[in-house]
Amino acid sequence: MPSEAELQSELEELRVLRATLEAVRQFVIAVETDVTAVGENAKTVTDLSRQWGEVITEAAIAVGDMKPTAPGARRS
């Protein structure tokens, strides 16, 4: 049978392990939150980039630097 000192030592090690696992759990939650935000931000940036591209194209057409393309035509 383990001595009282050994049991106390094991109990302290278990407390440290529990605290470590809780810290890891919180870290994983924070990483998940960040990854979700990055995914949402990437979609927003892509949409904004497309919109700015359209604005730039319209401005170029308006000042005569570019000719309008037919609907559905792709620029090269």
N, C-alpha and C positions, 0 to 999 in steps of 0.2 A: 504494500500500500504506500502511495506517495506521501511524503511528509507535507506538513502545513506550508512550509516555505516553497516546496516544489509546486504545490497547488496554487499558491499566490502568484508565483512566477508565471505559471501557465495562464492563469486568469489575466494577468497584465499583458501577456503576449496576445491573447485573444482580443483584449480591448484595443490594442494597437492594430491588429488585423482588421477588426471591425471598422475602426476609424479610417484605415487605409482604403478599405472597400467602399465606404461611404464617399470618400473623396473621389475615387475612381468613378463611382456612379454619377456624382455631380458633374464631373468632367465630361463624361459621355453624353449626358443630357445637354450640356453647353455646346458640345461639338455638333450634336444633332440640330440644335437650334440654329447654329451658325450655317450649317449645310443647307438647311431649309431656307434661310434668308438669302444665301448665295443663289440658290435656284430661282427664287422669286425675283431677285435683283437682276439676274441674267436675262430673264424674260422681259423685264422692264427696259433694260438697256437695249436689247434687241429691237423692241418695239420703237423706242425713241430713235435709235439709229435709222430704222426704216423711215420713220416720219421725217427726220432731218434730211435724209436722202431725197425724199419726195419734194421737200421745200427747196432744196438746192437745185434740183432738176427744174422745178417750176420757175425759180428765179432766173436760171440760165436761159430758159425758153423766153421768159419775159424780156430779157435784155438782148436777145438775139444771138447768144453764144451757142445755142443748141436748138436743133429743130425738134418739134414734137414727134413722138413715135406713135404708131398706130396702137390702139388698145390691144393688150396682150402681147405686143412685140417685146422682145428682150433686147436690152442693150448689151453690146459686146465689150 
